[in-house]
Amino acid sequence: MRVYLDNCCYNRPFDDQSQLKVRLETEAKLFVQQLMRTGAVEYVWSDMLANEVEESKFWERKMRIVPWAVGAHAYVVTTQEIEQQASVFMGLGVKPSDAIHLASAKHAECDWFLTVDRGILKKVSLIEKMRVANPLTFIQEMNP
């Protein structure tokens, strides 16, 4: 099984944890990362993700997220084909950077695209064979 976590997912542990939903999403995301670390699931990194992490003004976040690029099973470079696919997602109302993430995950043949971004989740739930979901949904469906 192959997953793609967008930048929102990687950053979830740094968000205000006073809301129960945020804490639960954080725990689910950390569980997914444990699956990634042990090789139970493959994960994909992209140049779009690398760029967003690098642009972060928060040094601690960068230092904790950047190392995940090293263990990725695939690294997707944005090509014209990915940009064309992203334009289809933008037609659904997805923001350009999020559309590149989705197109990168689709290109890498991911089974799951994980995000905590409600904007993406409201617009897209399934892209051909790739499920777009919150990490909580992923955990629930993977561990019945």
Secondary structure as the mmCIF struct_conf table of DSSP 4:
data_model
#
loop_
_struct_conf.conf_type_id
_struct_conf.id
_struct_conf.beg_label_comp_id
_struct_conf.beg_label_asym_id
_struct_conf.beg_label_seq_id
_struct_conf.end_label_comp_id
_struct_conf.end_label_asym_id
_struct_conf.end_label_seq_id
STRN STRN1 ARG A 2 LEU A 5
HELX_RH_AL_P HELX_RH_AL_P1 ASN A 7 ASN A 11
HELX_RH_3T_P HELX_RH_3T_P1 ARG A 12 PHE A 14
BEND BEND1 ASP A 15 ASP A 15
TURN_TY1_P TURN_TY1_P1 GLN A 17 SER A 18
BEND BEND2 GLN A 19 GLN A 19
HELX_RH_AL_P HELX_RH_AL_P2 LEU A 20 THR A 38
TURN_TY1_P TURN_TY1_P2 GLY A 39 GLY A 39
BEND BEND3 ALA A 40 VAL A 41
STRN STRN2 GLU A 42 SER A 46
HELX_RH_AL_P HELX_RH_AL_P3 ASP A 47 GLU A 55
BEND BEND4 LYS A 57 LYS A 57
HELX_RH_AL_P HELX_RH_AL_P4 TRP A 59 ILE A 65
HELX_RH_3T_P HELX_RH_3T_P2 VAL A 66 ALA A 69
TURN_TY1_P TURN_TY1_P3 VAL A 70 GLY A 71
BEND BEND5 HIS A 73 HIS A 73
STRN STRN3 ALA A 74 VAL A 76
HELX_LH_PP_P HELX_LH_PP_P1 VAL A 77 THR A 78
HELX_RH_AL_P HELX_RH_AL_P5 GLN A 80 MET A 90
TURN_TY1_P TURN_TY1_P4 GLY A 91 GLY A 93
HELX_RH_AL_P HELX_RH_AL_P6 PRO A 96 HIS A 107
TURN_TY1_P TURN_TY1_P5 ALA A 108 GLU A 109
BEND BEND6 ASP A 111 ASP A 111
STRN STRN4 TRP A 112 LEU A 114
HELX_RH_AL_P HELX_RH_AL_P7 ARG A 118 LYS A 123
BEND BEND7 SER A 125 SER A 125
STRN STRN5 LEU A 126 ILE A 127
TURN_TY1_P TURN_TY1_P6 GLU A 128 LYS A 129
STRN STRN6 MET A 130 ALA A 133
HELX_RH_AL_P HELX_RH_AL_P8 PRO A 135 MET A 142
#
